[in-house]
Amino acid sequence: MVVMIASCVFQPPAMASTSFVTTTPFAARIMSKDLSASAKQAEGRLEAAHGELTGDTGEKLKGQAKQVQAAAMQAGSDLKQGVKSTANKVSDATSKAADKIK
């Protein structure tokens, strides 16, 4: 990731005049969102535990809400990955069927 950022910031002079956009690969975006969901889950657990220990109901509820949000983030990530996998399988099946027709 540092290389990607550095390549955007420190472009050679010949490329400076062109529009140079790097796109993050799909798998990297999924992994990033998974890490964000994991971090949110851990934060929620800590906050809920702290609220439980101190008797602060509001903090406990905030922690539980963060855990629910993390679960939703993970479910969205899983759904996107499943849709992509299904699309790849359909594409492969279509290619195989087209090859048989030829």
SEBAZA-415212 format. One record per residue: x, z, y of N, C-alpha, C in turn. Coordinates in steps of 0.001 Angstrom, whole numbers, padded with zeros to 6 digits, always signed. Example, Ala and Ser with C-alpha at 12.3 -4.5 7.8 and 13.67 -1.06 7.14 Angstrom:
<pts>
+013190+007800-005690+012300+007800-004500+013200+007800-003300
+012850+007080-002250+013670+007140-001060+012900+007870+000030
</pts>
This chain:
<pts>
+000837+000000-001177+000000+000000+000000+000881+000000+001240
+001992+000734+001206+002896+000767+002352+003462-000617+002607
+003758-001335+001524+004286-002688+001677+003266-003578+002353
+002006-003424+001970+000946-004238+002561+000804-003931+004048
+000859-002667+004418+000754-002294+005824+001965-002811+006585
+003148-002634+006007+004365-003100+006661+004353-004614+006836
+003816-005342+005852+003789-006796+005967+002838-007252+007068
+001818-006455+007351+000897-006799+008441+001497-006473+009803
+002242-005388+009877+002793-004935+011146+004070-005676+011494
+004955-005836+010529+006261-006442+010768+006302-007857+010230
+005638-008755+010901+005610-010145+010468+006822-010870+011029
+007359-011822+010265+008436-012652+010802+007923-013463+011985
+008793-013832+012919+008358-014566+014109+007596-015847+013795
+007948-016540+012731+007290-017795+012402+005829-017572+012034
+005519-016428+011470+004151-016152+011051+003346-015427+012126
+003992-014991+013167+003317-014187+014187+002194-014955+014871
+002315-016251+014995+001300-017021+015700+000115-017378+014805
+000237-017212+013496-000866-017547+012602-001705-016305+012341
-002915-016532+011937-003756-015386+011578-003424-015018+010137
-002938-013831+009942-002481-013368+008633-003307-012160+008239
-004203-012353+007281-005073-011274+006855-004821-011014+005375
-004555-009756+005037-004410-009417+003630-005693-008749+003183
-006116-009087+001995-007303-008467+001451-006893-007534+000328
-007555-006422+000238-007272-005469-000816-007942-005951-002088
-007206-005998-003192-007825-006420-004450-008985-005518-004830
-009935-006079-005560-011143-005355-005951-010802-004071-006693
-009877-004140-007657-009519-002960-008454-008937-001857-007584
-008153-002226-006581-007562-001220-005692-008642-000524-004869
-009658-001278-004449-010753-000660-003691-011527+000310-004576
-011755-000062-005820-012477+000806-006751-011687+002082-006984
-010371+001944-007216-009543+003119-007459-009531+004022-006237
-009493+003429-005060-009491+004211-003830-010780+005004-003687
-011895+004367-004008-013187+005057-003913-013301+006134-004980
-012726+005887-006169-012729+006899-007210-011939+008120-006762
-010792+007879-006108-009987+008990-005616-010723+009750-004516
-011412+009031-003653-012195+009683-002599-013299+010539-003201
-013953+010026-004236-015011+010785-004894-014436+012027-005567
-013278+011884-006183-012643+013035-006836-012247+014092-005812
-011711+013649-004696-011322+014585-003636-012549+015292-003069
-013635+014546-002866-014872+015129-002352-015434+016135-003358
-015334+015816-004644-015813+016720-005696-015026+018027-005668
-013709+017933-005579-012855+019129-005547-013133+019959-004294
-013281+019282-003165-013579+019978-001915-014912+020725-002014
-015902+020071-002602-017205+020693-002765-017154+021903-003681
-016400+021793-004763-016272+022931-005676-015617+024122-004990
-014540+023843-004242-013853+024926-003537-014757+025582-002496
-015453+024752-001747-016332+025276-000703-017476+026094-001303
-018055+025608-002405-019138+026340-003057-018631+027657-003640
-017449+027627-004225-016875+028849-004790-016572+029868-003688
-016049+029375-002573-015758+030280-001452-017056+030885-000921
-018087+030083-000806-019389+030576-000353-019957+031603-001316
-019763+031365-002600-020234+032309-003628-019490+033637-003511
-018168+033565-003334-017359+034783-003234-017667+035596-001978
-017882+034904-000874-018117+035596+000395-019582+035922+000626
-020444+035368-000203-021878+035603-000030-022487+034740+001065
-021767+033692+001489-022242+032788+002538-023050+031670+001882
-024354+031789+001923-025242+030824+001280-025099+029432+001891
-024928+029368+003201-024790+028070+003873-023560+027318+003390
-022437+028024+003259-021212+027372+002794-021349+026950+001330
-022009+027780+000549-022241+027444-000856-023077+026172-000969
-024128+026078-000154-024994+024889-000184-024256+023644+000303
-023403+023800+001318-022607+022660+001788-021686+022162+000683
-021085+023084-000041-020213+022710-001152-020969+021985-002246
-022150+022472-002550-022973+021811-003565-023406+020422-003097
-023705+020291-001820-024099+018983-001272-022938+017995-001370
-021731+018462-001115-020563+017584-001236-020363+017135-002684
-020661+018021-003619-020544+017650-005027-021559+016573-005402
-022763+016692-004861-023797+015673-005106-023373+014340-004482
-022813+014402-003267-022341+013197-002604-021234+012537-003420
-020326+013339-003964-019239+012807-004781-019786+012126-006033
-020795+012717-006636-021408+012118-007826-022054+010779-007478
-022693+010704-006316-023312+009447-005879-022247+008384-005608
-021131+008798-004993-020038+007853-004740-019496+007306-006057
-019329+008174-007038-018818+007754-008338-019806+006829-009035
-021098+007146-008949-022121+006303-009568-022137+004914-008938
-021993+004843-007618-021931+003546-006939-020731+002739-007371
-019597+003403-007515-018380+002745-007959-018546+002225-009389
-019139+003052-010253-019372+002647-011636-020333+001462-011707
-021346+001469-010852-022318+000380-010828-021650-000931-010423
-020832-000888-009372-020133-002092-008927-019235-002633-010021
-018524-001735-010699-017621-002162-011761-018418-002780-012914
-019577-002207-013229-020420-002737-014292-020976-004108-013955
-021384-004289-012710-021906-005593-012273-020808-006649-012353
-019612-006310-011924-018498-007256-011973-018175-007619-013420
-018182-006628-014299-017909-006871-015714-018973-007791-016322
-020233-007533-015996-021324-008363-016500-021208-009787-015966
-020868-009931-014711-020712-011271-014127-019582-012022-014812
-018496-011324-015123-017384-011970-015831-017802-012413-017230
-018588-011593-017926-019051-011949-019271-019972-013160-019220
-020859-013211-018232-021761-014362-018082-020954-015612-017783
-019965-015481-016917-019114-016624-016580-018365-017135-017809
-017831-016213-018603-017119-016612-019823-018054-017297-020809
-019260-016752-020975-020230-017343-021892-020639-018738-021423
-020808-018899-020122-021169-020201-019565-020055-021211-019795
-018821-020779-019601-017675-021671-019831-017589-022099-021289
-017801-021155-022194-017756-021481-023630-018873-022445-023999
-020069-022227-023440-021194-023122-023725-020919-024518-023181
-020323-024596-022003-019992-025901-021407-018927-026626-022245
-017974-025875-022775-016947-026484-023624-017546-027049-024905
-018548-026374-025467-019195-026853-026686-019983-028121-026435
-020546-028254-025232-021339-029431-024900-020450-030657-024772
-019240-030474-024279-018321-031616-024086-017984-032181-025384
</pts>
